[in-house]
Amino acid sequence: MENKTESIFTDYLVRAITRDGSIRALACVTTGLVADASRRHGTWPTASAALGRGLTAGALMGALLKTGQRVALRFEGNGPLKRVLVEADSNGAVRGGVGNPEVSSVRDDGKLDVGGALGQAGLLTVTKDLGLKEPYTGTVILYTSEIAEDLAYYLTESEQVPSAVGLGTYVEADGSISAAGGFLIQSLPPGNEELVERLMARIEGMPPVTELLRRGVTPEGLLEYLFEGIPFNTLEKRALAFVCSCSRERIERVLVSLGKDDLAALIDEQGGAEVTCELCRERYRFDRGELERLLAGLSAH
């Protein structure tokens, strides 16, 4: 995936740590993959902003995993957007979608109302596939429904790692995505209260992430801005891309899992099937002959 950092959108993530080892930080630009996802899902402006924040959050969380591990984030609220569902892995692959793409609401200050679209009552569920027998799952209530604050709240409360998160997606008047990205900062034990206070003051006074990205600030530049006057080392730079794990073979297994009776009823009633992936909107069509082949395999088994 390394060559993807040289694409037109140059989506990538940088991971760093302070020289005293007390704070780790990640920063990324995700403009290309968010634009790809918004196009696939046909999202309206507010839905695009929410999806962009969710995908960026997934990219940041994925970078905390070990090789071969995966994470899923599910922000589910009582607003018209319904939910934001994102999956990411340790290799920089991110995918996701929203419950209702046709949402465009604006706050009184003229900004897109992501919190209102998601709803003020709901849950954030984080599921990690760490290669063990059972996945790890943690759930917290939606703190503000603004995505970034919810993720920081989850990491601080559920995983007991004090965290600050900044996410942004800039949607142009024509609905296109001109900037997306974010950062994640975490305090590591035993901690350094002085550095934490300096960083929090820096974060509180910084412009919106998308404003910096639209100025041309890179992930490296974001880290330099945040860590002004604080020595740190860059650990890694990795490419990011919208990549879905769905395939025709996987969808076939889903159809087979319906069982003989339901599969036979599908053939009789519809004479075929069309399945759309929730995360990338790829459509898989199966004609009568293909469904009968699956049914024959079930019967033989």
C-alpha positions as CSV (number, residue, x, y, z in Angstrom):
1,M,0.0,0.0,0.0
2,E,3.0,2.3,0.3
3,N,2.5,3.7,-3.2
4,K,-0.9,5.0,-2.3
5,T,0.8,7.9,-0.4
6,E,1.9,9.2,-3.8
7,S,-1.7,9.3,-5.2
8,I,-3.5,12.5,-6.0
9,F,-5.0,12.6,-2.5
10,T,-1.9,11.5,-0.6
11,D,-3.8,10.0,2.3
12,Y,-1.5,8.9,5.1
13,L,-0.9,8.7,8.9
14,V,2.1,9.6,11.0
15,R,2.7,8.1,14.5
16,A,5.0,9.8,17.0
17,I,6.0,9.8,20.7
18,T,7.5,12.5,23.0
19,R,11.2,11.9,23.7
20,D,10.4,11.2,27.4
21,G,7.9,8.5,26.3
22,S,5.0,10.0,28.2
23,I,2.7,11.0,25.2
24,R,2.0,9.3,21.9
25,A,0.3,11.0,19.0
26,L,-1.1,10.2,15.6
27,A,-2.1,12.6,12.9
28,C,-3.5,11.9,9.4
29,V,-5.0,13.3,6.3
30,T,-7.9,11.3,4.9
31,T,-9.3,13.6,2.2
32,G,-9.2,11.0,-0.6
33,L,-10.7,8.1,1.2
34,V,-13.5,10.3,2.6
35,A,-14.3,11.6,-0.8
36,D,-14.3,8.1,-2.2
37,A,-16.7,6.9,0.6
38,S,-19.0,9.9,0.2
39,R,-19.3,9.2,-3.5
40,R,-20.0,5.5,-3.0
41,H,-22.7,6.2,-0.4
42,G,-24.2,9.3,-2.1
43,T,-24.1,11.2,1.2
44,W,-25.5,14.7,1.6
45,P,-23.3,17.3,3.3
46,T,-24.0,16.6,7.0
47,A,-23.9,12.8,6.4
48,S,-20.6,13.4,4.6
49,A,-19.1,15.3,7.5
50,A,-20.2,12.6,10.0
51,L,-18.9,9.8,7.8
52,G,-15.6,11.6,7.2
53,R,-15.1,12.0,11.0
54,G,-16.0,8.4,11.5
55,L,-13.6,7.1,8.9
56,T,-10.8,9.3,10.2
57,A,-11.4,8.0,13.7
58,G,-11.2,4.4,12.4
59,A,-7.9,5.1,10.7
60,L,-6.5,6.5,13.9
61,M,-7.8,3.6,16.0
62,G,-6.5,1.1,13.4
63,A,-3.0,2.5,13.7
64,L,-3.0,1.5,17.4
65,L,-3.4,-2.1,16.6
66,K,-0.9,-4.9,16.0
67,T,-0.4,-6.5,12.6
68,G,-3.5,-8.5,11.6
69,Q,-5.9,-6.9,14.1
70,R,-9.1,-5.0,13.2
71,V,-11.4,-2.6,14.9
72,A,-15.0,-1.6,14.3
73,L,-16.6,1.6,15.5
74,R,-20.4,2.0,15.7
75,F,-21.9,5.4,16.6
76,E,-25.6,4.9,17.0
77,G,-28.0,7.6,17.9
78,N,-31.7,8.7,17.8
79,G,-31.2,11.3,15.1
80,P,-32.0,11.1,11.4
81,L,-28.5,9.9,10.5
82,K,-29.2,6.8,12.6
83,R,-25.6,5.5,12.8
84,V,-22.0,5.7,11.5
85,L,-20.4,2.3,11.1
86,V,-16.6,2.1,10.4
87,E,-14.1,-0.8,10.2
88,A,-10.4,-0.4,10.0
89,D,-7.3,-2.7,10.2
90,S,-3.7,-2.3,11.2
91,N,-2.6,-2.0,7.5
92,G,-4.3,1.4,6.9
93,A,-7.4,0.0,5.2
94,V,-10.6,1.8,6.2
95,R,-14.2,1.4,5.2
96,G,-17.6,2.6,6.5
97,G,-21.1,3.9,5.9
98,V,-24.0,5.7,7.5
99,G,-27.6,4.6,8.3
100,N,-29.2,7.4,6.3
101,P,-27.0,9.2,3.7
102,E,-29.6,11.9,2.9
103,V,-29.1,14.2,5.9
104,S,-28.1,17.8,5.6
105,S,-28.8,19.9,8.7
106,V,-27.1,23.2,9.7
107,R,-26.6,24.7,13.2
108,D,-27.4,28.3,14.0
109,D,-23.8,29.3,13.5
110,G,-23.9,28.0,9.9
111,K,-21.8,24.8,10.5
112,L,-23.0,21.3,9.6
113,D,-24.9,19.8,12.6
114,V,-23.3,16.4,12.9
115,G,-24.3,16.1,16.6
116,G,-27.9,16.8,15.9
117,A,-27.9,14.5,12.9
118,L,-26.6,11.6,14.9
119,G,-28.8,12.4,17.9
120,Q,-28.2,13.3,21.5
121,A,-29.1,9.8,22.9
122,G,-27.2,6.8,21.8
123,L,-24.1,4.5,22.2
124,L,-20.6,4.2,20.8
125,T,-19.6,0.5,20.6
126,V,-16.0,-0.4,19.9
127,T,-15.2,-4.0,18.8
128,K,-11.6,-5.2,18.5
129,D,-10.6,-8.4,16.8
130,L,-7.3,-9.0,18.5
131,G,-6.9,-12.6,17.2
132,L,-8.3,-14.2,20.3
133,K,-11.2,-16.6,20.6
134,E,-13.6,-13.8,21.3
135,P,-13.4,-10.1,20.2
136,Y,-13.1,-7.4,22.8
137,T,-16.2,-5.1,23.0
138,G,-16.6,-1.8,24.9
139,T,-19.6,0.5,25.0
140,V,-20.2,4.0,26.3
141,I,-23.0,6.5,25.9
142,L,-22.6,9.2,23.3
143,Y,-21.0,12.1,25.1
144,T,-21.7,14.9,22.6
145,S,-22.5,13.0,19.3
146,E,-19.7,15.0,17.6
147,I,-17.6,11.8,17.0
148,A,-14.2,13.2,18.2
149,E,-15.4,13.9,21.7
150,D,-17.2,10.6,21.8
151,L,-14.1,8.6,20.9
152,A,-11.9,10.5,23.4
153,Y,-14.6,9.8,26.1
154,Y,-14.5,6.1,25.2
155,L,-10.7,5.8,25.3
156,T,-10.5,7.7,28.6
157,E,-13.4,6.0,30.3
158,S,-13.5,2.5,28.9
159,E,-9.8,1.8,28.1
160,Q,-8.5,4.1,30.9
161,V,-6.1,5.9,28.5
162,P,-6.5,9.7,28.9
163,S,-7.0,10.9,25.3
164,A,-7.7,14.0,23.1
165,V,-9.1,13.6,19.6
166,G,-9.5,16.1,16.9
167,L,-11.4,15.2,13.7
168,G,-12.6,17.3,10.7
169,T,-14.2,17.0,7.3
170,Y,-14.7,20.1,5.1
171,V,-17.6,19.8,2.7
172,E,-17.7,22.4,-0.1
173,A,-21.0,24.1,-1.3
174,D,-21.2,21.6,-4.2
175,G,-20.9,18.6,-1.8
176,S,-17.3,17.7,-2.6
177,I,-14.8,16.9,0.1
178,S,-11.8,19.4,0.1
179,A,-10.2,18.4,3.4
180,A,-10.4,15.6,6.0
181,G,-8.1,14.4,8.7
182,G,-7.4,14.5,12.4
183,F,-5.2,13.6,15.3
184,L,-5.2,11.4,18.5
185,I,-3.1,12.2,21.5
186,Q,-2.8,9.8,24.5
187,S,-1.0,10.1,27.9
188,L,1.0,7.0,28.7
189,P,1.9,5.8,32.2
190,P,3.3,7.0,34.5
191,G,2.4,10.3,32.7
192,N,3.7,13.8,32.6
193,E,1.2,16.3,33.9
194,E,3.2,19.3,32.8
195,L,3.3,18.2,29.2
196,V,-0.4,17.2,29.3
197,E,-1.4,20.6,30.5
198,R,0.7,22.3,27.8
199,L,-0.8,20.1,25.1
200,M,-4.4,20.7,26.3
201,A,-3.8,24.4,26.2
202,R,-2.4,24.1,22.7
203,I,-5.4,22.0,21.5
204,E,-7.9,24.4,23.1
205,G,-6.4,27.3,21.2
206,M,-5.8,25.7,17.8
207,P,-7.9,26.4,14.7
208,P,-10.2,23.6,13.4
209,V,-8.4,20.7,11.9
210,T,-9.9,21.3,8.4
211,E,-8.7,24.9,8.5
212,L,-5.1,23.8,8.9
213,L,-5.5,21.0,6.3
214,R,-6.9,23.5,3.8
215,R,-3.9,25.7,4.3
216,G,-1.8,22.7,3.2
217,V,-0.6,21.6,6.7
218,T,0.5,17.9,6.5
219,P,0.1,15.3,9.3
220,E,3.8,16.0,10.2
221,G,2.8,19.7,10.4
222,L,-0.1,18.9,12.7
223,L,2.2,17.1,15.0
224,E,4.7,20.0,14.9
225,Y,1.9,22.4,15.7
226,L,0.6,20.4,18.6
227,F,4.1,19.6,20.0
228,E,5.5,23.1,19.7
229,G,8.5,23.3,22.1
230,I,8.1,19.6,23.1
231,P,10.7,17.2,21.7
232,F,9.3,14.2,19.9
233,N,10.3,11.4,17.6
234,T,8.4,10.2,14.5
235,L,7.9,6.5,14.6
236,E,6.1,5.6,11.5
237,K,4.4,6.8,8.3
238,R,1.7,4.6,6.7
239,A,-0.6,4.9,3.8
240,L,-4.4,5.0,4.2
241,A,-7.1,4.0,1.7
242,F,-10.7,3.1,1.5
243,V,-10.6,-0.6,1.1
244,C,-13.5,-3.0,1.8
245,S,-13.1,-6.7,2.7
246,C,-16.3,-7.8,0.9
247,S,-16.1,-10.2,-2.0
248,R,-18.4,-12.4,-4.1
249,E,-17.2,-15.4,-2.2
250,R,-18.1,-13.8,1.2
251,I,-21.5,-12.9,-0.1
252,E,-22.0,-16.5,-1.3
253,R,-21.3,-17.7,2.2
254,V,-23.9,-15.2,3.5
255,L,-26.5,-16.6,1.1
256,V,-25.6,-20.2,2.1
257,S,-26.0,-19.3,5.7
258,L,-29.7,-18.6,5.0
259,G,-30.2,-22.4,4.9
260,K,-31.9,-24.6,2.3
261,D,-35.5,-23.5,2.9
262,D,-34.9,-19.7,2.8
263,L,-32.5,-20.1,-0.2
264,A,-35.1,-22.2,-2.1
265,A,-37.8,-19.6,-1.3
266,L,-35.5,-16.9,-2.6
267,I,-35.2,-18.8,-5.9
268,D,-38.9,-19.4,-6.2
269,E,-40.1,-15.9,-5.3
270,Q,-37.4,-13.7,-6.9
271,G,-35.5,-16.0,-9.3
272,G,-32.3,-14.3,-8.2
273,A,-30.7,-12.0,-5.6
274,E,-28.9,-8.7,-5.3
275,V,-26.9,-8.0,-2.2
276,T,-25.3,-4.6,-1.5
277,C,-22.4,-4.3,0.9
278,E,-23.3,-1.9,3.7
279,L,-19.8,-0.5,4.0
280,C,-18.8,0.1,0.4
281,R,-22.1,-0.1,-1.6
282,E,-20.7,-2.7,-4.0
283,R,-23.5,-4.7,-5.5
284,Y,-23.4,-8.5,-6.1
285,R,-26.0,-10.0,-8.4
286,F,-26.8,-13.7,-8.4
287,D,-29.0,-15.2,-11.1
288,R,-31.3,-18.3,-10.7
289,G,-28.6,-20.7,-11.9
290,E,-26.0,-19.4,-9.4
291,L,-28.5,-19.7,-6.5
292,E,-29.5,-23.2,-7.6
293,R,-25.8,-24.1,-7.6
294,L,-25.5,-22.9,-4.0
295,L,-28.7,-24.7,-3.0
296,A,-27.4,-27.9,-4.7
297,G,-24.2,-27.6,-2.7
298,L,-26.2,-27.3,0.5
299,S,-28.4,-30.3,-0.3
300,A,-25.3,-32.4,-1.1
301,H,-23.7,-31.4,2.1
